[in-house]
Amino acid sequence: MKINHLKINGKTFLAPLAGITNLPFRLLVKECGCAVVCSEMISAKGLFYNSKKTLTLLSSKKEEAPLSVQLFGSDPDTMARAATAVQDLGNADIIDINFGCSVKKVVKQGAGVALMKDPGHSGLLLTAVRKATHLPLTIKIRSGWDPSGKDAFKIAQIAEDTGIDAITMHPRTAGQGFKGHADWNLIRDLKQQLAIPVIGNGDINSVEDAARMITHTGCDAVMVGRGAMRNPFICSQIDAFLETGSYQAPSEQDIFRAMARLTEMYVAYFGELSACKMLRSRLSWFVKGLPGCSAFRQELSRINSKTHALALIKEFETRIA
Ligand SMILES: Cc1cc2nc3c(=O)[nH]c(=O)nc-3n(C[C@H](O)[C@H](O)[C@H](O)COP(=O)(O)O)c2cc1C
């Protein structure tokens, strides 16, 4: 698959997840075999004002390439400047524009899924950003404001006509949040409408889900969000299955090694105290279904140092071996 000139080695994308797809998590998922990782959404306005917090979200390492950096905002000029700034920084291989966030704070600014209400304005924004960067440019949309998907088909056509290189669709409406099911029929219909690649997203929690989505919709690649929070190996499993018809589940040893690796990287990146606070939840996602996981989660909720975290992981590994 190619997004503009960029050749993608695989068919799997890690979804942008605010508060989750920070640099250490992306590196882990990349090391576990994902084709393309995406940043958390980054405020174009924050970049414009050189906000330190926003700039931190842009930190990257070349090992995670290709990296897609997602921007959100509503003002065409600010978005265009942000795209140029991201390009000049040199970390991003793809710039993605958020047309899907339904969080009130974002929608109130006219950004995220609010853009799907206003095709005229969205066209101006996309034209401005397209002019501002030569990087591959993608957008990530929802179904829009009603379940028929008509907003999505309109915005997607404008995007294709403006020179956007690929579109990711998470087919839930603005009002749905994450409730109910993603309507994969809309991904199928979008794929039939467009010439540019379509990346399908929503409710892929297993390799089999990914294969079913591709068969059902004909999408060119899949994007996985919450499934990768629980299983950082899911993307490489999906790619193996698509290539060979089979895949291996990670061994318990693989899972514990990934947990220790994430711990090391979190502590190096965030500092010990902040890292431990975040790791209490992050690490507990990986052990779902393992025997004795509830007791382990309780122990995790008290970690306060790297040594403590690594010792608990080792102890749990020995206990269930
Ligand atoms: C915690 C969380 C944070 C998210 N943050 C973003 C974001 O920053 N940008 C975005 O486009 N979508 C965001 N999403 C939506 C996901 O990218 C994805 O579209 C959605 O979770 C459906 O995919 P899944 O079923 O594989 O999780 C977020 C979702 C979750 C659960």
The ligand as a Gaussian input file, in Angstrom:
#p B3LYP/6-31G(d) Opt

LIG

0 1
 C       -8.743000       6.861000      24.907000
 C       -9.032000       7.206000      23.474000
 C       -8.424000       8.321000      22.907000
 C       -8.673000       8.648000      21.560000
 N       -8.035000       9.720000      21.013000
 C       -8.184000       9.973000      19.688000
 C       -7.430000      11.016000      19.051000
 O       -6.591000      11.692000      19.679000
 N       -7.648000      11.226000      17.721000
 C       -8.550000      10.480000      16.998000
 O       -8.697000      10.714000      15.789000
 N       -9.259000       9.502000      17.573000
 C       -9.082000       9.217000      18.881000
 N       -9.755000       8.185000      19.439000
 C      -10.563000       7.303000      18.583000
 C       -9.701000       6.117000      18.080000
 O       -8.639000       6.571000      17.277000
 C      -10.537000       5.114000      17.271000
 O      -11.117000       5.777000      16.181000
 C      -11.644000       4.488000      18.109000
 O      -11.169000       4.086000      19.368000
 C      -12.242000       3.259000      17.377000
 O      -11.249000       2.297000      17.131000
 P      -11.063000       0.979000      18.081000
 O      -12.401000       0.287000      18.144000
 O      -10.008000       0.171000      17.386000
 O      -10.635000       1.469000      19.424000
 C       -9.560000       7.858000      20.782000
 C      -10.177000       6.748000      21.378000
 C       -9.925000       6.415000      22.692000
 C      -10.585000       5.192000      23.278000

